[in-house]
């Protein structure tokens, strides 16, 4: 039976017959994938690498919850794809990049809570839990720090609330 399987799927019998992390086996599949990804890669003498900004954007876009990065002046600088959908499609906002986070959070209680949390983050606090949303998502504010540990901004992070 093993011989029959190896004959039928001859690539399994060959050295290197395993699939890589992208699930690509044959050279033709690999070439097709490389052509599709070519706009996101840069070639150098030392090899090929993904543009860092695009790679980070791809990583953040793969996260299934909204991520909103805000600088220390409370200006929105980045929304991942899920955040764009949530704020633009579901909540009806437009063009939030470059606008104050307080354009979204106009309730005085929310404004005060965000400012208080940012002060905690400036004093080297770690991630701060805010609340559970009406969609049963836990909302956190997470600090983003530079190489010296200074706060350069923060982001809202959401996750499903699995606690009862």
N, C-alpha and C positions, 0 to 999 in steps of 0.2 A: 504494500500500500504506500509506503514512504517513497519508493522508487517511482510509482505512478504519479504521486503528488509532485515530486521533483521534476518529472518529465513535463507534466502539464504546466507547472509554474516554474519553468527553467531558470528564471532569474533568482529564485530562492536557493538554487544549488550553486550559483556562482559566488565567488568571493565578492563582498560588497553588495550582496543581494538584498540587504536590508534597506529600508526607506529612511531618508533623513528626517529631520524634525519638521520639515514642510510636507512630508508624505510623498516626496518626489523620488521616483525610482530610476526611470530611464533617462538617457541623455536628452532625448527629444522633449520630455516633460521638463527637465531642468532648463533647457534653452528657452522654452516657452515662458517659464516662470521668470527667468533672468530678463527676457525682453520686456515682460510686463512690469517688472520692478525697476528697470533701467532708469526711469526719470528720478527715482529716489536715491540712487547710488552715485557716488563720485569715484572716479578711477584715479589712483595715484601710483607713483612708482612702487610703493610698498604693497599695493593691492587695492581692494575695493572696500568702501565703507559707506554706510548710510549717513546722509546729512543729519547731524545731531538734532536739529530743531524738528525735522520731519519725523525722525525716529521717536522722539519724546511725544510728539503730537499723536503718532500712531498708538503708542502705549497708553496715553491718557484717553484716547478715543475708544480703546478696547474695554475700558472700565464701564460696567453697565449702569452706573449711577452718575448723576450730574457732578462735575467738578468745576468750580468757579474760583479762579485765582484773582485776588484783589491786592493792590499794593498798600503801603502804610498810610497813604492819603485816602484810602477807601475807594480807589478808582479800579473798576473791573478791567483786568488786562487779558484774561483768557477764559474761554468757555470750551469744555470738551463737547463732542457731538451730542451727547445725551443732555447736557445742560442747555445747548442751543435749542434742542427740541423742546425741552421742558419750559424754558422761558419764552421762546419765540412762538412755538406752535400751541402749547397747552395754556400758557398764561397771557399771551398776546403782547409781550414786550417786543421792542425792535431796537436793533443797534445798541446793545448794552456795552460793547467794548468801548472803553474811554469814558464811560459815565460812572457816576457815584453808585456804590452799592445801596445807598440810601434812596435812590430812585426806585428800587425794588422794595426796600424795607422802609416804608414811610411812617409806620406806627411809632410814636415816640418811645414806647416801651422796647420795641425791637432795636431802635437806634441806640438807646442807652445800653442795652444788653451787648450789642456788637462792640461798642466803644469800650465797655468794661472788659470784655474778653480780650480785645486787642491790647489793652493795658496789661493784662495778665501775661499775654504772650511776650510783650516787650520786657517783662521781668522774668523771662526765661521759663514760662510755663510751657508744658507740652500740650498736646491735643486737648481741647476743651469740649465736653459734651454740652450741646445747647438744649435740645428737646427732641421729642418724637413728633414727627409731622402728621398731619391728617391722613397721609397716605401710608402710615405706619412705617416710616423711615426714620432712623436715628440720624440726627444732624450734628456734625462736629465742626469745629473750627480748628484747623491745623496750621501751625506756624511754618513759614518757609524762611530759612536763615542762610546767610552767605557763609563763606569759608571762615569768617571770624566769629560766627555765632550771632551776628546782629540780624534782627528781624528785617526782612525786605518785603514781606507781605504775608498773606495767609490765604487759605482756601477753605471753602465749605465742602465737606465730604458727607455723603449720604450712604447709608447701608440699611438693609432690611432689619427691622426690629424683631428679633426672634425671642425676646424675653416676654413673659406673660405678665 
